[in-house]
Amino acid sequence: MIELATTVAFTIVSIAGVLGAGALLRARTLADRIVALDLLLVILVLAIAVGAVRTRERLYLDILVVTSLLGFLGTTIVARFMERRGSA
C-alpha cells in the first residue's frame, strides 16, 4: 500500500516539478525567477520526503533538513542582495 501511495506522490511531485520549471522559464524579472527557484526547492524537498517514506531510511531526513536550510539561506541572501541593489 505504501508503494502505491508513494508512486502517486512521486507522480504528483513530478508534475509539480515540470510546472515549476515552466514557471522558471517564463519568468521575466529576477524576483519571479527567485520565487520559481524557491518553488523548485520546495518540490525537491517534497521529493526527498516521499523518498524517505518509501525507503524508510533516516538518512533522507537529514538530507531534507540540510536542503531546506541551504534553500532558506540562499533565498535570504538573494533577497538581501535584491533589496540593496534596488531591483524589484
PDB file of N, CA, C and O in Angstrom:
ATOM      1  N   MET A   1       0.809  -1.194   0.000  1.00  0.00           N
ATOM      2  CA  MET A   1       0.000   0.000   0.000  1.00  0.00           C
ATOM      3  C   MET A   1       0.859   1.268   0.000  1.00  0.00           C
ATOM      4  O   MET A   1       0.538   2.251  -0.668  1.00  0.00           O
ATOM      5  N   ILE A   2       1.973   1.224   0.773  1.00  0.00           N
ATOM      6  CA  ILE A   2       2.831   2.400   0.841  1.00  0.00           C
ATOM      7  C   ILE A   2       3.513   2.652  -0.503  1.00  0.00           C
ATOM      8  O   ILE A   2       3.787   3.798  -0.858  1.00  0.00           O
ATOM      9  N   GLU A   3       3.786   1.578  -1.250  1.00  0.00           N
ATOM     10  CA  GLU A   3       4.409   1.741  -2.563  1.00  0.00           C
ATOM     11  C   GLU A   3       3.475   2.471  -3.520  1.00  0.00           C
ATOM     12  O   GLU A   3       3.907   3.332  -4.287  1.00  0.00           O
ATOM     13  N   LEU A   4       2.195   2.120  -3.469  1.00  0.00           N
ATOM     14  CA  LEU A   4       1.215   2.788  -4.325  1.00  0.00           C
ATOM     15  C   LEU A   4       1.083   4.259  -3.953  1.00  0.00           C
ATOM     16  O   LEU A   4       1.042   5.123  -4.828  1.00  0.00           O
ATOM     17  N   ALA A   5       1.017   4.540  -2.662  1.00  0.00           N
ATOM     18  CA  ALA A   5       0.875   5.924  -2.206  1.00  0.00           C
ATOM     19  C   ALA A   5       2.099   6.756  -2.587  1.00  0.00           C
ATOM     20  O   ALA A   5       1.957   7.899  -3.019  1.00  0.00           O
ATOM     21  N   THR A   6       3.296   6.195  -2.432  1.00  0.00           N
ATOM     22  CA  THR A   6       4.493   6.960  -2.780  1.00  0.00           C
ATOM     23  C   THR A   6       4.643   7.100  -4.288  1.00  0.00           C
ATOM     24  O   THR A   6       5.183   8.101  -4.759  1.00  0.00           O
ATOM     25  N   THR A   7       4.181   6.129  -5.048  1.00  0.00           N
ATOM     26  CA  THR A   7       4.215   6.253  -6.508  1.00  0.00           C
ATOM     27  C   THR A   7       3.302   7.381  -6.964  1.00  0.00           C
ATOM     28  O   THR A   7       3.670   8.179  -7.826  1.00  0.00           O
ATOM     29  N   VAL A   8       2.121   7.443  -6.385  1.00  0.00           N
ATOM     30  CA  VAL A   8       1.192   8.532  -6.707  1.00  0.00           C
ATOM     31  C   VAL A   8       1.795   9.868  -6.280  1.00  0.00           C
ATOM     32  O   VAL A   8       1.707  10.852  -7.014  1.00  0.00           O
ATOM     33  N   ALA A   9       2.406   9.904  -5.099  1.00  0.00           N
ATOM     34  CA  ALA A   9       3.024  11.136  -4.614  1.00  0.00           C
ATOM     35  C   ALA A   9       4.176  11.569  -5.515  1.00  0.00           C
ATOM     36  O   ALA A   9       4.312  12.753  -5.822  1.00  0.00           O
ATOM     37  N   PHE A  10       5.011  10.609  -5.945  1.00  0.00           N
ATOM     38  CA  PHE A  10       6.101  10.937  -6.864  1.00  0.00           C
ATOM     39  C   PHE A  10       5.564  11.473  -8.188  1.00  0.00           C
ATOM     40  O   PHE A  10       6.150  12.383  -8.775  1.00  0.00           O
ATOM     41  N   THR A  11       4.464  10.915  -8.655  1.00  0.00           N
ATOM     42  CA  THR A  11       3.870  11.390  -9.897  1.00  0.00           C
ATOM     43  C   THR A  11       3.386  12.831  -9.746  1.00  0.00           C
ATOM     44  O   THR A  11       3.626  13.664 -10.621  1.00  0.00           O
ATOM     45  N   ILE A  12       2.717  13.119  -8.655  1.00  0.00           N
ATOM     46  CA  ILE A  12       2.233  14.478  -8.416  1.00  0.00           C
ATOM     47  C   ILE A  12       3.394  15.449  -8.260  1.00  0.00           C
ATOM     48  O   ILE A  12       3.354  16.558  -8.791  1.00  0.00           O
ATOM     49  N   VAL A  13       4.431  15.035  -7.531  1.00  0.00           N
ATOM     50  CA  VAL A  13       5.609  15.897  -7.346  1.00  0.00           C
ATOM     51  C   VAL A  13       6.322  16.115  -8.680  1.00  0.00           C
ATOM     52  O   VAL A  13       6.830  17.207  -8.935  1.00  0.00           O
ATOM     53  N   SER A  14       6.364  15.102  -9.522  1.00  0.00           N
ATOM     54  CA  SER A  14       6.990  15.253 -10.840  1.00  0.00           C
ATOM     55  C   SER A  14       6.224  16.245 -11.709  1.00  0.00           C
ATOM     56  O   SER A  14       6.825  17.078 -12.387  1.00  0.00           O
ATOM     57  N   ILE A  15       4.917  16.154 -11.687  1.00  0.00           N
ATOM     58  CA  ILE A  15       4.101  17.112 -12.442  1.00  0.00           C
ATOM     59  C   ILE A  15       4.317  18.519 -11.910  1.00  0.00           C
ATOM     60  O   ILE A  15       4.431  19.469 -12.685  1.00  0.00           O
ATOM     61  N   ALA A  16       4.373  18.656 -10.589  1.00  0.00           N
ATOM     62  CA  ALA A  16       4.643  19.965  -9.996  1.00  0.00           C
ATOM     63  C   ALA A  16       6.020  20.480 -10.395  1.00  0.00           C
ATOM     64  O   ALA A  16       6.192  21.678 -10.623  1.00  0.00           O
ATOM     65  N   GLY A  17       6.998  19.586 -10.480  1.00  0.00           N
ATOM     66  CA  GLY A  17       8.341  19.994 -10.908  1.00  0.00           C
ATOM     67  C   GLY A  17       8.363  20.500 -12.342  1.00  0.00           C
ATOM     68  O   GLY A  17       9.037  21.484 -12.647  1.00  0.00           O
ATOM     69  N   VAL A  18       7.632  19.836 -13.214  1.00  0.00           N
ATOM     70  CA  VAL A  18       7.567  20.278 -14.610  1.00  0.00           C
ATOM     71  C   VAL A  18       6.885  21.641 -14.690  1.00  0.00           C
ATOM     72  O   VAL A  18       7.343  22.524 -15.415  1.00  0.00           O
ATOM     73  N   LEU A  19       5.795  21.814 -13.949  1.00  0.00           N
ATOM     74  CA  LEU A  19       5.108  23.107 -13.950  1.00  0.00           C
ATOM     75  C   LEU A  19       5.987  24.203 -13.344  1.00  0.00           C
ATOM     76  O   LEU A  19       5.979  25.341 -13.813  1.00  0.00           O
ATOM     77  N   GLY A  20       6.747  23.853 -12.297  1.00  0.00           N
ATOM     78  CA  GLY A  20       7.666  24.818 -11.695  1.00  0.00           C
ATOM     79  C   GLY A  20       8.788  25.210 -12.640  1.00  0.00           C
ATOM     80  O   GLY A  20       9.191  26.372 -12.687  1.00  0.00           O
ATOM     81  N   ALA A  21       9.292  24.238 -13.394  1.00  0.00           N
ATOM     82  CA  ALA A  21      10.326  24.548 -14.382  1.00  0.00           C
ATOM     83  C   ALA A  21       9.759  25.449 -15.485  1.00  0.00           C
ATOM     84  O   ALA A  21      10.445  26.343 -15.980  1.00  0.00           O
ATOM     85  N   GLY A  22       8.516  25.206 -15.860  1.00  0.00           N
ATOM     86  CA  GLY A  22       7.870  26.077 -16.838  1.00  0.00           C
ATOM     87  C   GLY A  22       7.718  27.485 -16.306  1.00  0.00           C
ATOM     88  O   GLY A  22       7.912  28.451 -17.044  1.00  0.00           O
ATOM     89  N   ALA A  23       7.374  27.616 -15.038  1.00  0.00           N
ATOM     90  CA  ALA A  23       7.267  28.947 -14.425  1.00  0.00           C
ATOM     91  C   ALA A  23       8.624  29.632 -14.406  1.00  0.00           C
ATOM     92  O   ALA A  23       8.709  30.844 -14.606  1.00  0.00           O
ATOM     93  N   LEU A  24       9.687  28.872 -14.166  1.00  0.00           N
ATOM     94  CA  LEU A  24      11.032  29.445 -14.170  1.00  0.00           C
ATOM     95  C   LEU A  24      11.418  29.938 -15.557  1.00  0.00           C
ATOM     96  O   LEU A  24      12.029  30.998 -15.696  1.00  0.00           O
ATOM     97  N   LEU A  25      11.066  29.180 -16.569  1.00  0.00           N
ATOM     98  CA  LEU A  25      11.413  29.578 -17.934  1.00  0.00           C
ATOM     99  C   LEU A  25      10.613  30.792 -18.412  1.00  0.00           C
ATOM    100  O   LEU A  25      11.102  31.573 -19.228  1.00  0.00           O
ATOM    101  N   ARG A  26       9.387  30.953 -17.908  1.00  0.00           N
ATOM    102  CA  ARG A  26       8.562  32.086 -18.320  1.00  0.00           C
ATOM    103  C   ARG A  26       8.800  33.339 -17.493  1.00  0.00           C
ATOM    104  O   ARG A  26       8.313  34.410 -17.854  1.00  0.00           O
ATOM    105  N   ALA A  27       9.533  33.233 -16.399  1.00  0.00           N
ATOM    106  CA  ALA A  27       9.747  34.370 -15.504  1.00  0.00           C
ATOM    107  C   ALA A  27      10.536  35.462 -16.216  1.00  0.00           C
ATOM    108  O   ALA A  27      11.541  35.198 -16.876  1.00  0.00           O
ATOM    109  N   ARG A  28      10.060  36.683 -16.065  1.00  0.00           N
ATOM    110  CA  ARG A  28      10.712  37.814 -16.742  1.00  0.00           C
ATOM    111  C   ARG A  28      11.623  38.609 -15.818  1.00  0.00           C
ATOM    112  O   ARG A  28      12.670  39.090 -16.249  1.00  0.00           O
ATOM    113  N   THR A  29      11.244  38.755 -14.567  1.00  0.00           N
ATOM    114  CA  THR A  29      12.046  39.554 -13.647  1.00  0.00           C
ATOM    115  C   THR A  29      12.871  38.646 -12.743  1.00  0.00           C
ATOM    116  O   THR A  29      12.610  37.449 -12.624  1.00  0.00           O
ATOM    117  N   LEU A  30      13.857  39.239 -12.121  1.00  0.00           N
ATOM    118  CA  LEU A  30      14.711  38.495 -11.199  1.00  0.00           C
ATOM    119  C   LEU A  30      13.905  37.974 -10.019  1.00  0.00           C
ATOM    120  O   LEU A  30      14.118  36.848  -9.570  1.00  0.00           O
ATOM    121  N   ALA A  31      12.984  38.780  -9.515  1.00  0.00           N
ATOM    122  CA  ALA A  31      12.166  38.349  -8.379  1.00  0.00           C
ATOM    123  C   ALA A  31      11.311  37.139  -8.751  1.00  0.00           C
ATOM    124  O   ALA A  31      11.165  36.215  -7.951  1.00  0.00           O
ATOM    125  N   ASP A  32      10.746  37.139  -9.960  1.00  0.00           N
ATOM    126  CA  ASP A  32       9.948  35.995 -10.405  1.00  0.00           C
ATOM    127  C   ASP A  32      10.801  34.738 -10.530  1.00  0.00           C
ATOM    128  O   ASP A  32      10.346  33.641 -10.208  1.00  0.00           O
ATOM    129  N   ARG A  33      12.026  34.894 -10.993  1.00  0.00           N
ATOM    130  CA  ARG A  33      12.925  33.742 -11.111  1.00  0.00           C
ATOM    131  C   ARG A  33      13.288  33.174  -9.740  1.00  0.00           C
ATOM    132  O   ARG A  33      13.372  31.959  -9.563  1.00  0.00           O
ATOM    133  N   ILE A  34      13.499  34.058  -8.783  1.00  0.00           N
ATOM    134  CA  ILE A  34      13.837  33.619  -7.429  1.00  0.00           C
ATOM    135  C   ILE A  34      12.670  32.859  -6.814  1.00  0.00           C
ATOM    136  O   ILE A  34      12.866  31.831  -6.165  1.00  0.00           O
ATOM    137  N   VAL A  35      11.458  33.362  -7.016  1.00  0.00           N
ATOM    138  CA  VAL A  35      10.280  32.674  -6.488  1.00  0.00           C
ATOM    139  C   VAL A  35      10.123  31.306  -7.151  1.00  0.00           C
ATOM    140  O   VAL A  35       9.791  30.329  -6.481  1.00  0.00           O
ATOM    141  N   ALA A  36      10.360  31.231  -8.460  1.00  0.00           N
ATOM    142  CA  ALA A  36      10.257  29.954  -9.168  1.00  0.00           C
ATOM    143  C   ALA A  36      11.333  28.976  -8.683  1.00  0.00           C
ATOM    144  O   ALA A  36      11.058  27.787  -8.523  1.00  0.00           O
ATOM    145  N   LEU A  37      12.542  29.463  -8.451  1.00  0.00           N
ATOM    146  CA  LEU A  37      13.595  28.590  -7.918  1.00  0.00           C
ATOM    147  C   LEU A  37      13.258  28.118  -6.512  1.00  0.00           C
ATOM    148  O   LEU A  37      13.537  26.975  -6.151  1.00  0.00           O
ATOM    149  N   ASP A  38      12.659  28.998  -5.719  1.00  0.00           N
ATOM    150  CA  ASP A  38      12.240  28.606  -4.384  1.00  0.00           C
ATOM    151  C   ASP A  38      11.147  27.541  -4.460  1.00  0.00           C
ATOM    152  O   ASP A  38      11.129  26.609  -3.657  1.00  0.00           O
ATOM    153  N   LEU A  39      10.250  27.678  -5.409  1.00  0.00           N
ATOM    154  CA  LEU A  39       9.219  26.661  -5.631  1.00  0.00           C
ATOM    155  C   LEU A  39       9.854  25.320  -5.991  1.00  0.00           C
ATOM    156  O   LEU A  39       9.452  24.281  -5.470  1.00  0.00           O
ATOM    157  N   LEU A  40      10.841  25.343  -6.879  1.00  0.00           N
ATOM    158  CA  LEU A  40      11.517  24.103  -7.256  1.00  0.00           C
ATOM    159  C   LEU A  40      12.257  23.479  -6.070  1.00  0.00           C
ATOM    160  O   LEU A  40      12.346  22.256  -5.961  1.00  0.00           O
ATOM    161  N   LEU A  41      12.777  24.312  -5.198  1.00  0.00           N
ATOM    162  CA  LEU A  41      13.441  23.799  -3.999  1.00  0.00           C
ATOM    163  C   LEU A  41      12.430  23.105  -3.087  1.00  0.00           C
ATOM    164  O   LEU A  41      12.715  22.037  -2.545  1.00  0.00           O
ATOM    165  N   VAL A  42      11.271  23.695  -2.920  1.00  0.00           N
ATOM    166  CA  VAL A  42      10.232  23.069  -2.097  1.00  0.00           C
ATOM    167  C   VAL A  42       9.803  21.735  -2.709  1.00  0.00           C
ATOM    168  O   VAL A  42       9.583  20.759  -1.992  1.00  0.00           O
ATOM    169  N   ILE A  43       9.688  21.700  -4.018  1.00  0.00           N
ATOM    170  CA  ILE A  43       9.327  20.457  -4.700  1.00  0.00           C
ATOM    171  C   ILE A  43      10.417  19.401  -4.494  1.00  0.00           C
ATOM    172  O   ILE A  43      10.110  18.225  -4.298  1.00  0.00           O
ATOM    173  N   LEU A  44      11.683  19.812  -4.538  1.00  0.00           N
ATOM    174  CA  LEU A  44      12.784  18.886  -4.275  1.00  0.00           C
ATOM    175  C   LEU A  44      12.714  18.337  -2.855  1.00  0.00           C
ATOM    176  O   LEU A  44      12.920  17.143  -2.639  1.00  0.00           O
ATOM    177  N   VAL A  45      12.428  19.192  -1.898  1.00  0.00           N
ATOM    178  CA  VAL A  45      12.305  18.750  -0.509  1.00  0.00           C
ATOM    179  C   VAL A  45      11.143  17.769  -0.372  1.00  0.00           C
ATOM    180  O   VAL A  45      11.251  16.779   0.351  1.00  0.00           O
ATOM    181  N   LEU A  46      10.046  18.035  -1.053  1.00  0.00           N
ATOM    182  CA  LEU A  46       8.919  17.099  -1.028  1.00  0.00           C
ATOM    183  C   LEU A  46       9.303  15.745  -1.620  1.00  0.00           C
ATOM    184  O   LEU A  46       8.912  14.701  -1.099  1.00  0.00           O
ATOM    185  N   ALA A  47      10.070  15.766  -2.709  1.00  0.00           N
ATOM    186  CA  ALA A  47      10.504  14.513  -3.327  1.00  0.00           C
ATOM    187  C   ALA A  47      11.418  13.730  -2.382  1.00  0.00           C
ATOM    188  O   ALA A  47      11.328  12.505  -2.303  1.00  0.00           O
ATOM    189  N   ILE A  48      12.285  14.428  -1.676  1.00  0.00           N
ATOM    190  CA  ILE A  48      13.152  13.764  -0.705  1.00  0.00           C
ATOM    191  C   ILE A  48      12.316  13.171   0.427  1.00  0.00           C
ATOM    192  O   ILE A  48      12.602  12.070   0.898  1.00  0.00           O
ATOM    193  N   ALA A  49      11.290  13.891   0.864  1.00  0.00           N
ATOM    194  CA  ALA A  49      10.423  13.386   1.932  1.00  0.00           C
ATOM    195  C   ALA A  49       9.676  12.134   1.484  1.00  0.00           C
ATOM    196  O   ALA A  49       9.545  11.181   2.252  1.00  0.00           O
ATOM    197  N   VAL A  50       9.192  12.131   0.263  1.00  0.00           N
ATOM    198  CA  VAL A  50       8.499  10.941  -0.246  1.00  0.00           C
ATOM    199  C   VAL A  50       9.481   9.776  -0.367  1.00  0.00           C
ATOM    200  O   VAL A  50       9.135   8.631  -0.076  1.00  0.00           O
ATOM    201  N   GLY A  51      10.699  10.076  -0.795  1.00  0.00           N
ATOM    202  CA  GLY A  51      11.724   9.034  -0.861  1.00  0.00           C
ATOM    203  C   GLY A  51      12.055   8.473   0.511  1.00  0.00           C
ATOM    204  O   GLY A  51      12.308   7.276   0.649  1.00  0.00           O
ATOM    205  N   ALA A  52      12.057   9.327   1.526  1.00  0.00           N
ATOM    206  CA  ALA A  52      12.308   8.867   2.891  1.00  0.00           C
ATOM    207  C   ALA A  52      11.198   7.946   3.372  1.00  0.00           C
ATOM    208  O   ALA A  52      11.457   6.956   4.056  1.00  0.00           O
ATOM    209  N   VAL A  53       9.968   8.272   3.017  1.00  0.00           N
ATOM    210  CA  VAL A  53       8.845   7.413   3.411  1.00  0.00           C
ATOM    211  C   VAL A  53       8.925   6.076   2.689  1.00  0.00           C
ATOM    212  O   VAL A  53       8.690   5.024   3.283  1.00  0.00           O
ATOM    213  N   ARG A  54       9.256   6.127   1.415  1.00  0.00           N
ATOM    214  CA  ARG A  54       9.271   4.889   0.620  1.00  0.00           C
ATOM    215  C   ARG A  54      10.367   3.931   1.090  1.00  0.00           C
ATOM    216  O   ARG A  54      10.129   2.731   1.222  1.00  0.00           O
ATOM    217  N   THR A  55      11.564   4.459   1.341  1.00  0.00           N
ATOM    218  CA  THR A  55      12.692   3.591   1.703  1.00  0.00           C
ATOM    219  C   THR A  55      12.836   3.373   3.204  1.00  0.00           C
ATOM    220  O   THR A  55      13.548   2.466   3.636  1.00  0.00           O
ATOM    221  N   ARG A  56      12.167   4.196   3.996  1.00  0.00           N
ATOM    222  CA  ARG A  56      12.255   4.136   5.455  1.00  0.00           C
ATOM    223  C   ARG A  56      13.688   4.326   5.954  1.00  0.00           C
ATOM    224  O   ARG A  56      14.088   3.736   6.957  1.00  0.00           O
ATOM    225  N   GLU A  57      14.449   5.148   5.251  1.00  0.00           N
ATOM    226  CA  GLU A  57      15.832   5.467   5.647  1.00  0.00           C
ATOM    227  C   GLU A  57      15.855   6.819   6.355  1.00  0.00           C
ATOM    228  O   GLU A  57      15.327   7.806   5.842  1.00  0.00           O
ATOM    229  N   ARG A  58      16.463   6.857   7.525  1.00  0.00           N
ATOM    230  CA  ARG A  58      16.549   8.104   8.286  1.00  0.00           C
ATOM    231  C   ARG A  58      17.542   9.092   7.679  1.00  0.00           C
ATOM    232  O   ARG A  58      17.455  10.290   7.945  1.00  0.00           O
ATOM    233  N   LEU A  59      18.467   8.617   6.880  1.00  0.00           N
ATOM    234  CA  LEU A  59      19.448   9.491   6.265  1.00  0.00           C
ATOM    235  C   LEU A  59      18.782  10.545   5.391  1.00  0.00           C
ATOM    236  O   LEU A  59      19.248  11.682   5.319  1.00  0.00           O
ATOM    237  N   TYR A  60      17.702  10.172   4.734  1.00  0.00           N
ATOM    238  CA  TYR A  60      16.986  11.122   3.878  1.00  0.00           C
ATOM    239  C   TYR A  60      16.418  12.297   4.676  1.00  0.00           C
ATOM    240  O   TYR A  60      16.304  13.407   4.156  1.00  0.00           O
ATOM    241  N   LEU A  61      16.070  12.055   5.914  1.00  0.00           N
ATOM    242  CA  LEU A  61      15.554  13.141   6.742  1.00  0.00           C
ATOM    243  C   LEU A  61      16.648  14.155   7.058  1.00  0.00           C
ATOM    244  O   LEU A  61      16.386  15.357   7.110  1.00  0.00           O
ATOM    245  N   ASP A  62      17.863  13.678   7.267  1.00  0.00           N
ATOM    246  CA  ASP A  62      18.983  14.598   7.468  1.00  0.00           C
ATOM    247  C   ASP A  62      19.247  15.411   6.197  1.00  0.00           C
ATOM    248  O   ASP A  62      19.487  16.617   6.255  1.00  0.00           O
ATOM    249  N   ILE A  63      19.198  14.738   5.069  1.00  0.00           N
ATOM    250  CA  ILE A  63      19.382  15.429   3.786  1.00  0.00           C
ATOM    251  C   ILE A  63      18.274  16.446   3.578  1.00  0.00           C
ATOM    252  O   ILE A  63      18.521  17.531   3.053  1.00  0.00           O
ATOM    253  N   LEU A  64      17.065  16.112   3.978  1.00  0.00           N
ATOM    254  CA  LEU A  64      15.925  17.003   3.858  1.00  0.00           C
ATOM    255  C   LEU A  64      16.136  18.275   4.673  1.00  0.00           C
ATOM    256  O   LEU A  64      15.873  19.376   4.190  1.00  0.00           O
ATOM    257  N   VAL A  65      16.605  18.126   5.898  1.00  0.00           N
ATOM    258  CA  VAL A  65      16.838  19.290   6.759  1.00  0.00           C
ATOM    259  C   VAL A  65      17.944  20.170   6.190  1.00  0.00           C
ATOM    260  O   VAL A  65      17.802  21.393   6.161  1.00  0.00           O
ATOM    261  N   VAL A  66      19.031  19.575   5.742  1.00  0.00           N
ATOM    262  CA  VAL A  66      20.143  20.350   5.184  1.00  0.00           C
ATOM    263  C   VAL A  66      19.705  21.080   3.912  1.00  0.00           C
ATOM    264  O   VAL A  66      20.039  22.249   3.721  1.00  0.00           O
ATOM    265  N   THR A  67      18.965  20.398   3.051  1.00  0.00           N
ATOM    266  CA  THR A  67      18.481  21.022   1.825  1.00  0.00           C
ATOM    267  C   THR A  67      17.560  22.193   2.140  1.00  0.00           C
ATOM    268  O   THR A  67      17.654  23.245   1.507  1.00  0.00           O
ATOM    269  N   SER A  68      16.682  22.022   3.100  1.00  0.00           N
ATOM    270  CA  SER A  68      15.768  23.101   3.484  1.00  0.00           C
ATOM    271  C   SER A  68      16.525  24.304   4.036  1.00  0.00           C
ATOM    272  O   SER A  68      16.226  25.446   3.686  1.00  0.00           O
ATOM    273  N   LEU A  69      17.496  24.046   4.892  1.00  0.00           N
ATOM    274  CA  LEU A  69      18.265  25.143   5.471  1.00  0.00           C
ATOM    275  C   LEU A  69      19.094  25.879   4.420  1.00  0.00           C
ATOM    276  O   LEU A  69      19.157  27.109   4.427  1.00  0.00           O
ATOM    277  N   LEU A  70      19.725  25.134   3.524  1.00  0.00           N
ATOM    278  CA  LEU A  70      20.505  25.775   2.468  1.00  0.00           C
ATOM    279  C   LEU A  70      19.603  26.580   1.528  1.00  0.00           C
ATOM    280  O   LEU A  70      19.981  27.663   1.080  1.00  0.00           O
ATOM    281  N   GLY A  71      18.433  26.062   1.235  1.00  0.00           N
ATOM    282  CA  GLY A  71      17.495  26.796   0.393  1.00  0.00           C
ATOM    283  C   GLY A  71      17.026  28.075   1.056  1.00  0.00           C
ATOM    284  O   GLY A  71      16.952  29.121   0.411  1.00  0.00           O
ATOM    285  N   PHE A  72      16.711  28.001   2.342  1.00  0.00           N
ATOM    286  CA  PHE A  72      16.303  29.200   3.071  1.00  0.00           C
ATOM    287  C   PHE A  72      17.429  30.225   3.108  1.00  0.00           C
ATOM    288  O   PHE A  72      17.201  31.416   2.897  1.00  0.00           O
ATOM    289  N   LEU A  73      18.635  29.761   3.375  1.00  0.00           N
ATOM    290  CA  LEU A  73      19.787  30.663   3.423  1.00  0.00           C
ATOM    291  C   LEU A  73      20.018  31.311   2.069  1.00  0.00           C
ATOM    292  O   LEU A  73      20.272  32.513   1.990  1.00  0.00           O
ATOM    293  N   GLY A  74      19.933  30.525   1.005  1.00  0.00           N
ATOM    294  CA  GLY A  74      20.130  31.077  -0.336  1.00  0.00           C
ATOM    295  C   GLY A  74      19.072  32.098  -0.703  1.00  0.00           C
ATOM    296  O   GLY A  74      19.390  33.140  -1.277  1.00  0.00           O
ATOM    297  N   THR A  75      17.833  31.819  -0.383  1.00  0.00           N
ATOM    298  CA  THR A  75      16.752  32.757  -0.673  1.00  0.00           C
ATOM    299  C   THR A  75      16.929  34.048   0.116  1.00  0.00           C
ATOM    300  O   THR A  75      16.692  35.138  -0.405  1.00  0.00           O
ATOM    301  N   THR A  76      17.341  33.923   1.364  1.00  0.00           N
ATOM    302  CA  THR A  76      17.566  35.105   2.195  1.00  0.00           C
ATOM    303  C   THR A  76      18.706  35.954   1.648  1.00  0.00           C
ATOM    304  O   THR A  76      18.604  37.180   1.613  1.00  0.00           O
ATOM    305  N   ILE A  77      19.771  35.324   1.229  1.00  0.00           N
ATOM    306  CA  ILE A  77      20.912  36.067   0.677  1.00  0.00           C
ATOM    307  C   ILE A  77      20.519  36.797  -0.601  1.00  0.00           C
ATOM    308  O   ILE A  77      20.874  37.961  -0.786  1.00  0.00           O
ATOM    309  N   VAL A  78      19.795  36.127  -1.473  1.00  0.00           N
ATOM    310  CA  VAL A  78      19.376  36.767  -2.726  1.00  0.00           C
ATOM    311  C   VAL A  78      18.407  37.908  -2.450  1.00  0.00           C
ATOM    312  O   VAL A  78      18.468  38.941  -3.117  1.00  0.00           O
ATOM    313  N   ALA A  79      17.509  37.738  -1.475  1.00  0.00           N
ATOM    314  CA  ALA A  79      16.566  38.803  -1.137  1.00  0.00           C
ATOM    315  C   ALA A  79      17.294  40.033  -0.603  1.00  0.00           C
ATOM    316  O   ALA A  79      16.940  41.164  -0.936  1.00  0.00           O
ATOM    317  N   ARG A  80      18.307  39.810   0.221  1.00  0.00           N
ATOM    318  CA  ARG A  80      19.093  40.946   0.728  1.00  0.00           C
ATOM    319  C   ARG A  80      19.857  41.637  -0.406  1.00  0.00           C
ATOM    320  O   ARG A  80      19.961  42.864  -0.439  1.00  0.00           O
ATOM    321  N   PHE A  81      20.390  40.835  -1.332  1.00  0.00           N
ATOM    322  CA  PHE A  81      21.086  41.401  -2.488  1.00  0.00           C
ATOM    323  C   PHE A  81      20.138  42.259  -3.308  1.00  0.00           C
ATOM    324  O   PHE A  81      20.482  43.377  -3.693  1.00  0.00           O
ATOM    325  N   MET A  82      18.948  41.743  -3.574  1.00  0.00           N
ATOM    326  CA  MET A  82      17.973  42.492  -4.368  1.00  0.00           C
ATOM    327  C   MET A  82      17.540  43.764  -3.654  1.00  0.00           C
ATOM    328  O   MET A  82      17.342  44.800  -4.289  1.00  0.00           O
ATOM    329  N   GLU A  83      17.395  43.689  -2.347  1.00  0.00           N
ATOM    330  CA  GLU A  83      16.994  44.865  -1.586  1.00  0.00           C
ATOM    331  C   GLU A  83      18.055  45.953  -1.636  1.00  0.00           C
ATOM    332  O   GLU A  83      17.729  47.132  -1.779  1.00  0.00           O
ATOM    333  N   ARG A  84      19.314  45.569  -1.519  1.00  0.00           N
ATOM    334  CA  ARG A  84      20.404  46.555  -1.568  1.00  0.00           C
ATOM    335  C   ARG A  84      20.599  47.119  -2.965  1.00  0.00           C
ATOM    336  O   ARG A  84      20.944  48.290  -3.127  1.00  0.00           O
ATOM    337  N   ARG A  85      20.379  46.285  -3.972  1.00  0.00           N
ATOM    338  CA  ARG A  85      20.546  46.727  -5.349  1.00  0.00           C
ATOM    339  C   ARG A  85      19.385  47.595  -5.803  1.00  0.00           C
ATOM    340  O   ARG A  85      19.534  48.427  -6.698  1.00  0.00           O
ATOM    341  N   GLY A  86      18.242  47.401  -5.191  1.00  0.00           N
ATOM    342  CA  GLY A  86      17.082  48.208  -5.526  1.00  0.00           C
ATOM    343  C   GLY A  86      16.249  47.666  -6.669  1.00  0.00           C
ATOM    344  O   GLY A  86      15.416  48.385  -7.220  1.00  0.00           O
ATOM    345  N   SER A  87      16.460  46.407  -7.038  1.00  0.00           N
ATOM    346  CA  SER A  87      15.647  45.827  -8.108  1.00  0.00           C
ATOM    347  C   SER A  87      14.470  45.089  -7.497  1.00  0.00           C
ATOM    348  O   SER A  87      14.588  44.435  -6.462  1.00  0.00           O
ATOM    349  N   ALA A  88      13.337  45.211  -8.162  1.00  0.00           N
ATOM    350  CA  ALA A  88      12.132  44.555  -7.628  1.00  0.00           C
ATOM    351  C   ALA A  88      11.550  43.604  -8.638  1.00  0.00           C
ATOM    352  O   ALA A  88      10.535  42.962  -8.369  1.00  0.00           O
TER     353      ALA A  88
END
